[in-house]
Amino acid sequence: MLRGRPERELAAWWEAEAVAAAKAHAAKEQVRVDPGAAGEPEGKAGEEQPKEPTPAQPRAAEEGDARAPPRPPSTLPMYQAKPVSAQGLYPHGKSRSKNRSCKRSSDRSEEYCSPRPVTVDSSKARTSLDALKISIRQLKWKEFPFGRRLPCDIYWHGVSFHDSDIFSGLVNKFPGMTEMVRKITLSRAVRIMQNLFPEEYNFYPRSWILPDEFQLFVAQVRMVKDGDPSWKPTFIVKPDSGCQGDGIYLIKDPSDIRLAGTLQSRPAVVQEYVCKPLLIDKLKFDIRLYVLLKSLEPLEIYIAKDGLSRFCTEPYQEPHPRNLHHIFMHLTNYSLNIHSGNFVHSDSTSTGSKRTFSSILCRLSSKGVDIKKVWSDIISLVIKTVIALTPELRVFYQSDIPAGRPGPTCFQILGFDILLMKNLKPILLEVNANPSMRIEHEQELSPGVFENVPSLVDEEVKVAVIRDTLRLMDPFKKKRESQNCKLSSSSLSMAAVDILYIDITRRWNSMTVDQRDSGMCLQAFVEAFFYLAQRKFKMLPLHEQVASLIDLCEYHLSLLDEKRLVCGRSATSGGRPPHSGTSQEATPAAPLAEGHPPPCTNSALKLSHSRHALS
């Protein structure tokens, strides 16, 4: 029996028992899922921004953040996905999922408190500056709009990362990302994976690179037509460096490609056109999803569950020679449709030519669509696309920021443009390295005269994306989590745990034939473990409570193991054991983030794919 043992020893016993009983089951559950909120693709204002570098602005003395009163933050939880390397992909791989979540503090100010305000250099934020300022105010961090002489915690760049003066902190751009997601580079990267795993990468249209593969394109189209004379395809031509719909056109035959003029100096990609898209109100639309690439090693991805749905402004008809030039019917780009007379500026999230993706999901759900399946397919598409890009991204990263040399840690928000087919299968259209974060739209006051006015849809989605990204990258987050996460609390003392153990053990021992003088049978342990999980993680389903308690116990046991290892090394070398207060600092990565959503979200959907399967 454990009666009379010190509370500290009892706590260690409970945590050890928790892991011992649940470890076999937890080891099988490599894929973890937590419910999150929904994100929305952005309107054409969400198109790629210009690629030219931003001229450096003069650095001034330290500036405080704006004095505007903080707005009540709208929550945009993000899906978290942690895939493994490409070698873990198999055409018929299966993945299992398990809900994870944890309780949040109701006091937002206490939850995000830190030793000092996080500092953000916004001097190069450009078009994302307005949304960034709102996010910083809501987090009560400190902004430096003209730069700072001392290092900042986070540097927010508008276009790309080329700043040799940054030797520490975090910067919101990866070296080489702009080059990696250009249409030709993306097509080549995905094509390699299609050759290896054709069934896994069937979400990207068949593509050819012009002018290099023009003859191959002609030959393959002719071969398919000879085998199936009824096949009447449509193709879409996209300039490699184009953005905001510039230079895109549709063709019915390879001979229609505009080989003359700029094609030699401006390469392009030609793809099969998706002729049967999902329509809403008889209009074609696409989805802009925001994806945070938090790190490359380990590969860590967060998907905002709310994005923007951008609509065409002319009722859709399947392509035929007479309507191929109707860009308002076939192209969803905001920058094009904004000039249509049928464009409707949105005054709510569920109407107009730009809406939130969550409003689309709600409408589909009301018609009986399996929304969970749609999200699962979209998440799989995002993860596999990032896996295809990762090898070259690592080369760029190691070239610009070699290991062992001073430099920042990189992260980046990507814009995934996705089209839902009529059968609800998601198709990847393109990836933008610099999705627009503008929170206003153009309004025509008179013919040819436009004015920028606030966009409620853009602000709701994009501010939440930037704010939650900053929370995820908060340099003080791990320290806060390790300080706030304990099994015991004011409502559950270790004395109460001792009494619980005695009561449950006596009751179960009296019901079993095998009378025992000490210890718990498995059923008694499960009952006790469930009770503790329900007390520690209230307001959650039981399976999420149990999963969260398992993660919590594993985390604290890892801290103890690390402390023992450090102390053992110190004793072996004749050194003095470190003070107990430094044990957390000696711990490498905090596994707490694996089992509990970061405090930046109400709940985070975690998708940790197994080493042998992605689905």
C-alpha positions in Angstrom: 0.0 0.0 0.0 1.0 3.6 -0.5 -0.5 5.0 2.6 1.8 7.4 4.4 4.2 7.9 1.5 5.3 11.5 0.8 3.2 13.5 -1.7 6.1 13.9 -4.1 6.6 10.1 -4.2 2.9 9.5 -4.7 2.9 12.0 -7.6 5.8 10.2 -9.3 4.1 6.9 -8.7 0.9 8.1 -10.3 2.7 9.4 -13.3 4.7 6.3 -13.8 1.6 4.1 -13.5 -0.2 6.3 -16.0 2.5 5.8 -18.6 3.0 2.2 -17.9 -0.7 1.4 -18.3 -1.3 3.5 -21.4 2.0 3.4 -23.3 1.3 0.4 -25.5 -2.0 2.0 -26.6 -0.5 5.5 -27.1 2.4 4.1 -29.1 0.0 2.7 -31.7 -1.7 6.1 -32.0 0.8 8.0 -34.0 -1.8 10.2 -35.7 -3.4 12.8 -33.3 -6.2 15.1 -34.1 -7.7 18.0 -32.2 -10.9 19.8 -33.2 -10.2 23.4 -34.3 -12.1 26.2 -35.8 -12.4 26.9 -39.5 -10.4 29.3 -41.7 -11.2 30.9 -45.0 -9.4 31.5 -48.3 -8.8 35.0 -49.2 -10.3 37.0 -52.0 -8.3 38.2 -55.0 -6.7 40.7 -52.7 -5.2 37.5 -51.4 -3.2 37.0 -54.6 0.6 36.9 -54.6 2.3 40.1 -53.9 5.0 41.7 -56.0 8.3 39.8 -55.8 10.7 42.8 -55.7 12.6 43.2 -52.5 11.6 45.9 -50.0 14.0 48.8 -49.7 15.5 49.0 -46.2 13.9 51.7 -44.0 16.0 53.8 -41.6 16.2 52.3 -38.1 15.1 54.7 -35.4 15.0 54.6 -31.6 12.7 52.1 -29.9 9.0 52.8 -30.6 6.1 51.6 -28.5 3.0 50.0 -30.0 -0.1 52.0 -31.0 -2.3 53.4 -28.3 -5.5 52.3 -29.9 -7.7 50.2 -27.6 -7.4 46.5 -28.1 -10.2 44.8 -30.0 -11.8 41.7 -28.7 -9.9 39.0 -30.6 -11.7 36.6 -32.9 -10.4 33.2 -32.4 -9.0 31.3 -35.4 -7.7 27.9 -34.2 -5.3 26.2 -36.5 -4.9 22.7 -37.6 -1.4 21.3 -36.7 0.1 18.7 -39.0 3.4 17.1 -38.3 4.2 14.8 -41.2 7.3 12.7 -41.6 9.8 12.5 -44.4 8.8 11.5 -47.9 10.1 8.0 -47.3 7.2 7.4 -45.0 4.7 7.8 -47.8 3.1 4.7 -49.3 0.4 4.6 -52.0 -2.0 2.6 -49.7 -0.9 4.0 -46.4 -3.5 4.3 -43.7 -3.6 6.7 -40.7 -5.5 6.6 -37.5 -6.5 9.7 -35.5 -7.2 10.5 -31.9 -8.6 13.7 -30.5 -6.4 15.8 -28.4 -7.2 19.0 -26.5 -6.6 20.8 -23.3 -8.3 23.3 -21.1 -7.5 27.0 -21.5 -7.4 29.6 -18.9 -10.3 32.0 -19.0 -8.1 34.9 -18.2 -6.5 35.9 -21.5 -4.1 38.4 -19.9 -2.7 35.8 -17.5 -2.5 33.2 -20.2 -0.2 35.2 -22.4 1.9 36.9 -19.8 5.6 36.8 -20.2 8.7 38.1 -18.5 8.6 41.1 -20.9 6.6 42.0 -24.0 7.5 40.1 -27.2 9.2 42.6 -29.6 8.2 42.7 -33.3 10.0 44.6 -36.0 7.4 45.6 -38.5 9.5 48.0 -40.6 9.3 45.7 -43.7 5.8 44.4 -43.3 4.4 46.3 -46.3 0.9 45.3 -47.2 0.4 43.1 -44.2 1.2 46.0 -41.8 -2.4 46.8 -40.9 -3.4 43.3 -39.9 0.0 42.9 -38.1 -0.6 46.0 -36.0 -4.0 44.8 -34.9 -2.6 41.4 -34.0 0.2 43.0 -31.9 -2.2 45.2 -30.1 -4.5 42.3 -29.3 -1.5 40.3 -27.9 -0.2 43.3 -26.0 3.2 42.9 -27.5 5.6 45.7 -28.5 5.9 46.9 -32.1 8.9 48.7 -33.6 7.5 50.2 -36.9 10.8 51.8 -37.8 13.1 49.0 -36.7 15.3 48.8 -33.6 18.9 49.0 -32.8 18.7 46.1 -30.4 17.6 42.7 -31.7 13.9 42.0 -31.8 12.2 38.7 -31.0 10.3 38.6 -34.4 11.0 40.2 -37.7 8.0 40.5 -40.1 8.9 40.9 -43.8 6.4 41.6 -46.5 7.9 39.8 -49.5 11.1 37.8 -49.0 13.9 37.3 -46.5 17.2 38.9 -47.6 18.6 40.7 -44.6 22.2 39.9 -43.5 21.8 42.1 -40.4 19.5 39.7 -38.6 21.5 37.3 -36.5 18.9 36.1 -34.0 15.2 35.9 -33.3 12.5 34.8 -35.7 11.8 35.9 -39.2 8.6 35.2 -41.1 10.2 34.1 -44.4 12.2 31.0 -45.5 15.1 31.5 -47.9 14.2 30.2 -51.3 10.4 29.8 -50.7 9.4 32.3 -53.4 11.4 30.3 -56.0 10.1 26.9 -54.7 6.4 27.7 -55.1 6.6 29.3 -58.6 4.4 27.4 -61.0 7.2 25.5 -62.9 9.2 24.6 -59.7 6.0 23.4 -57.9 5.0 21.3 -60.9 8.4 19.7 -61.1 8.4 18.9 -57.4 4.9 17.4 -57.4 5.6 15.5 -60.6 8.5 13.7 -58.9 6.2 12.6 -56.2 3.5 11.6 -58.7 5.9 9.3 -60.4 6.7 7.6 -57.0 3.3 7.7 -55.5 0.7 8.3 -58.3 -2.4 7.5 -56.1 -1.2 9.8 -53.3 -0.5 12.8 -55.5 -3.5 12.7 -57.8 -4.7 16.0 -56.5 -2.6 18.0 -58.9 -3.6 18.4 -62.6 -1.3 16.9 -65.2 1.1 19.6 -66.3 3.7 20.4 -68.9 6.4 23.1 -68.9 6.6 25.5 -71.9 8.4 25.9 -74.1 10.7 23.0 -73.1 8.0 20.3 -73.1 5.8 21.6 -75.9 6.5 18.7 -78.3 5.9 16.2 -75.4 2.6 18.0 -74.7 1.5 17.8 -78.3 2.5 14.1 -78.6 0.7 13.0 -75.4 -2.5 14.9 -76.2 -2.6 13.3 -79.7 -2.0 9.8 -78.2 -4.9 10.1 -75.8 -7.2 11.5 -78.4 -6.3 8.6 -80.8 -7.2 6.2 -78.0 -10.4 8.0 -77.1 -11.9 10.2 -79.9 -14.7 11.4 -77.6 -12.1 13.1 -75.3 -12.5 16.9 -75.7 -10.1 18.4 -73.2 -9.6 22.0 -72.1 -6.2 23.3 -71.0 -5.2 26.4 -69.0 -1.9 28.2 -69.6 -0.3 30.0 -66.6 2.9 32.1 -66.9 5.5 30.9 -64.4 6.0 34.3 -62.8 2.5 35.5 -63.2 0.3 36.6 -60.3 -3.3 37.9 -59.8 -4.4 36.1 -62.9 -2.0 38.0 -65.2 -1.5 36.2 -68.5 -3.7 33.2 -67.9 -5.8 31.9 -70.8 -7.7 28.7 -71.8 -7.2 26.6 -75.0 -8.8 23.6 -76.5 -5.9 22.3 -78.6 -2.1 22.5 -78.3 -2.0 24.5 -81.6 -3.8 27.3 -79.8 -0.8 28.0 -77.5 0.6 31.5 -78.2 4.1 30.4 -79.0 5.1 33.7 -80.5 6.1 36.7 -78.5 6.9 36.3 -74.8 6.7 32.6 -74.3 10.5 32.1 -74.9 11.3 34.9 -72.4 8.4 34.1 -70.1 8.0 30.3 -69.5 4.7 28.9 -68.5 2.9 25.8 -67.3 0.0 24.3 -69.2 -2.4 22.1 -67.2 -5.6 20.1 -67.8 -8.5 22.4 -66.9 -11.0 21.1 -64.2 -14.2 21.3 -66.2 -16.6 20.1 -63.4 -16.0 22.3 -60.4 -18.4 22.5 -57.4 -20.7 25.4 -57.9 -22.5 27.6 -55.4 -25.2 29.9 -56.7 -24.2 28.6 -60.2 -20.8 30.3 -59.7 -17.4 28.7 -59.7 -15.2 29.5 -56.7 -11.9 28.5 -55.2 -10.5 28.4 -51.6 -7.6 30.3 -50.2 -6.2 28.5 -47.2 -3.5 29.8 -45.0 -0.8 27.3 -44.0 1.9 28.1 -41.4 5.2 26.2 -42.0 6.6 26.5 -38.5 9.8 24.6 -39.0 11.6 22.2 -41.5 13.4 20.0 -39.0 11.2 18.7 -37.6 8.7 19.4 -40.3 5.8 21.2 -38.5 2.7 22.5 -40.3 -0.3 24.4 -39.0 -3.4 24.8 -41.2 -5.8 27.7 -40.5 -9.3 26.2 -40.4 -10.8 29.4 -41.9 -9.8 30.9 -45.2 -11.5 32.8 -48.0 -13.7 31.6 -50.8 -13.3 33.7 -54.0 -16.1 33.6 -56.5 -16.4 34.2 -60.2 -18.9 36.9 -61.2 -20.4 35.2 -64.3 -22.5 31.9 -64.1 -20.4 28.9 -65.0 -20.6 26.9 -68.2 -18.4 24.1 -69.2 -15.6 25.4 -71.6 -16.4 25.5 -75.3 -14.7 27.6 -78.1 -17.2 30.5 -77.7 -16.7 31.1 -73.9 -13.0 30.4 -73.4 -12.2 34.1 -73.2 -14.8 34.7 -70.5 -12.4 35.3 -67.6 -15.2 36.2 -65.2 -16.7 32.8 -65.7 -13.5 30.6 -65.5 -11.0 32.5 -63.4 -11.6 33.1 -59.7 -8.8 35.7 -59.2 -10.1 38.6 -57.0 -7.9 41.1 -58.9 -9.7 40.2 -62.1 -13.3 39.9 -60.8 -13.1 43.1 -58.8 -13.4 44.9 -62.2 -16.6 43.0 -63.2 -19.9 44.8 -63.0 -21.4 41.8 -61.2 -18.8 41.9 -58.4 -20.5 42.1 -55.0 -18.5 43.5 -52.0 -19.2 41.4 -49.0 -20.9 43.0 -46.0 -21.1 39.6 -44.2 -19.1 36.4 -44.1 -21.6 34.4 -46.1 -22.6 36.7 -49.0 -20.9 38.5 -51.9 -18.1 37.6 -54.2 -15.7 36.9 -51.3 -16.8 34.8 -48.3 -15.3 32.8 -45.5 -14.6 29.2 -46.1 -16.4 28.3 -42.9 -19.6 29.8 -44.4 -19.2 27.5 -47.4 -18.7 24.5 -45.2 -21.8 25.4 -43.2 -23.9 25.6 -46.3 -22.5 22.2 -47.6 -23.1 20.6 -44.2 -26.8 21.7 -44.4 -27.0 19.7 -47.6 -25.7 16.6 -46.0 -22.1 16.8 -47.1 -19.5 15.0 -44.9 -17.5 18.0 -43.9 -15.0 15.9 -41.9 -14.1 14.0 -45.1 -13.6 17.3 -47.0 -11.3 18.6 -44.4 -9.4 15.3 -44.2 -8.7 15.4 -47.9 -7.6 19.0 -47.8 -5.3 18.4 -44.9 -3.8 15.5 -46.7 -3.3 17.6 -49.9 -1.5 20.3 -47.9 0.8 17.9 -46.1 1.8 16.0 -49.2 2.5 19.2 -51.1 4.8 20.5 -48.4 6.6 17.2 -48.3 7.3 17.5 -52.0 8.8 20.9 -51.5 10.8 20.2 -48.3 14.0 18.7 -49.8 14.9 21.7 -51.8 13.7 24.1 -49.1 16.2 22.5 -46.7 19.0 23.1 -49.3 18.1 26.8 -49.5 17.8 27.1 -45.8 21.2 25.5 -45.1 22.8 27.6 -47.8 21.6 30.9 -46.4 21.7 30.0 -42.7 24.3 27.3 -42.2 24.2 25.3 -39.0 26.5 26.7 -36.3 26.4 30.2 -37.6 24.4 33.0 -36.1 21.1 33.6 -37.9 17.4 33.8 -37.3 14.9 30.9 -37.1 12.5 31.0 -40.0 8.7 30.4 -40.4 6.3 31.4 -43.1 2.6 31.7 -43.9 1.7 30.2 -47.3 -1.4 30.6 -49.3 -2.8 27.4 -50.8 -5.3 27.9 -53.6 -7.6 24.9 -53.8 -10.6 24.0 -56.1 -13.3 21.6 -55.0 -14.6 19.4 -57.8 -18.2 18.5 -58.2 -17.5 15.2 -56.3 -15.9 17.3 -53.5 -12.4 16.1 -54.3 -9.9 19.0 -53.6 -7.5 20.0 -56.4 -4.4 22.1 -55.8 -4.2 25.1 -58.2 -1.1 26.8 -56.9 0.8 27.8 -53.8 1.6 31.5 -53.0 4.7 32.3 -51.0 3.3 35.8 -50.3 -0.4 35.6 -49.9 -2.0 39.1 -49.6 -2.8 40.1 -46.0 -4.6 43.3 -46.9 -7.7 43.9 -44.9 -9.4 46.4 -47.2 -10.8 46.2 -50.7 -11.2 48.5 -53.6 -14.5 50.3 -54.1 -15.2 52.2 -57.3 -16.5 55.7 -56.4 -16.8 56.7 -60.0 -15.7 55.2 -63.4 -12.0 54.5 -63.0 -11.8 56.0 -59.5 -11.3 53.5 -56.7 -10.9 53.9 -52.9 -9.7 51.4 -50.4 -12.4 50.6 -47.7 -12.3 48.1 -44.9 -13.2 44.5 -45.7 -14.9 42.7 -42.8 -14.3 39.3 -44.4 -10.6 39.9 -44.9 -10.1 41.4 -41.5 -11.9 38.5 -39.7 -9.8 35.9 -41.4 -6.4 37.5 -41.9 -6.0 39.2 -38.5 -6.8 35.9 -36.9 -4.2 34.1 -39.1 -1.4 36.5 -38.2 -2.3 36.7 -34.5 -2.4 32.9 -34.1 0.9 32.7 -36.1 2.5 35.1 -33.7 1.2 33.1 -30.7 2.6 29.9 -32.1 6.0 31.5 -32.6 5.9 33.2 -29.2 9.5 32.7 -27.8 8.2 32.6 -24.3 5.5 29.9 -24.9 7.5 26.9 -23.8 8.5 28.5 -20.6 4.9 29.4 -19.8 3.6 25.9 -20.6 6.2 24.1 -18.5 5.4 26.4 -15.5 1.6 26.0 -15.8 1.3 22.3 -16.4 1.1 20.2 -13.2 -0.9 17.2 -12.2 -1.9 18.6 -8.8 -3.9 21.8 -8.4 -5.8 23.7 -5.8 -8.8 21.6 -6.6 -6.9 18.3 -6.6 -4.3 17.9 -3.9 -2.0 15.0 -3.6 -3.7 14.1 -0.3 -6.9 13.7 -2.3 -5.1 11.5 -4.7 -3.9 9.3 -1.9 -7.4 9.0 -0.5 -8.7 8.2 -4.0 -6.1 5.4 -4.4 -7.0 3.8 -1.0 -10.8 3.9 -1.6 -10.7 2.5 -5.2 -8.1 -0.2 -4.3 -10.2 -1.4 -1.3 -13.4 -1.5 -3.3 -11.9 -3.4 -6.3 -10.0 -5.8 -4.1 -13.1 -6.7 -2.3 -14.8 -7.6 -5.6 -12.0 -9.9 -6.9 -11.3 -13.5 -6.1 -7.6 -12.8 -6.0 -7.2 -10.8 -2.7 -4.1 -8.6 -2.8 -2.3 -6.9 0.1 -1.0 -4.1 -2.1 -1.3 -2.6 -5.6 -4.2 -2.0 -8.0 -5.8 -4.3 -10.5 -6.0 -3.0 -14.0 -9.7 -2.1 -13.8 -9.2 -0.1 -10.6 -6.3 1.7 -12.2 -8.4 2.6 -15.3 -11.2 4.0 -13.0 -8.7 6.1 -11.1 -7.0 7.3 -14.2 -10.3 8.3 -15.7 -11.3 10.2 -12.5 -8.0 12.1 -12.5 -8.4 13.0 -16.2 -11.9 14.3 -15.7 -10.8 16.4 -12.8 -7.7 17.8 -14.6 -9.3 18.4 -18.0 -12.9 19.4 -17.6 -15.4 20.3 -20.3 -13.9 17.8 -22.8 -15.1 14.3 -24.0 -13.7 11.5 -21.9 -11.3 10.2 -24.6 -9.7 13.7 -25.0 -9.4 14.0 -21.2 -7.6 10.6 -21.0 -5.3 11.4 -24.0 -4.4 14.8 -22.5 -3.5 13.2 -19.1 -1.3 10.6 -20.8 0.6 13.3 -22.7 0.9 15.3 -19.5 2.4 12.4 -17.6 4.8 11.5 -20.4 6.0 15.1 -20.5 6.7 15.3 -16.8 8.4 11.9 -16.8 10.7 13.2 -19.7 11.6 16.2 -17.5 12.5 13.8 -14.7 14.6 11.6 -17.0 16.4 14.6 -18.4 17.1 15.9 -14.9 18.5 12.5 -13.8 20.6 12.4 -16.9 22.1 15.8 -16.3 22.6 15.1 -12.6 24.3 11.7 -13.4 26.7 13.3 -15.9 27.5 16.0 -13.3 28.2 13.4 -10.6 30.3 11.3 -13.0 32.4 14.3 -14.0 32.9 15.3 -10.3 30.7 18.4 -10.9 28.0 19.6 -8.6 24.4 18.5 -9.5 22.4 21.4 -11.0 19.8 23.1 -8.9 16.4 21.7 -9.3 15.1 25.0 -10.6 17.1 24.6 -13.8 15.8 21.2 -14.8 13.4 22.7 -17.3 16.1 24.7 -18.9 18.1 21.6 -19.4 15.3 19.9 -21.2 15.7 19.9 -25.0 12.3 20.2 -26.7 9.2 20.4 -24.6 7.0 17.4 -25.6 4.1 19.3 -24.0 3.4 20.9 -27.3 2.9 17.5 -28.8 0.0 16.6 -26.5 -1.6 20.0 -25.7 -2.5 22.7 -28.1 -0.5 25.9 -27.6 -2.3 28.6 -25.7 -2.8 30.6 -28.9 -5.8 28.5 -29.9 -9.1 27.6 -28.4 -8.2 24.1 -29.6 -5.8 22.9 -32.2 -6.3 20.1 -34.7 -3.1 18.1 -34.5 -2.2 15.7 -37.3 0.9 13.7 -36.5 1.4 11.3 -39.3 2.9 7.9 -38.6 6.3 7.0 -40.0 4.9 4.5 -42.3 1.7 6.0 -43.7 0.0 9.2 -44.8 -3.6 9.3 -46.0 
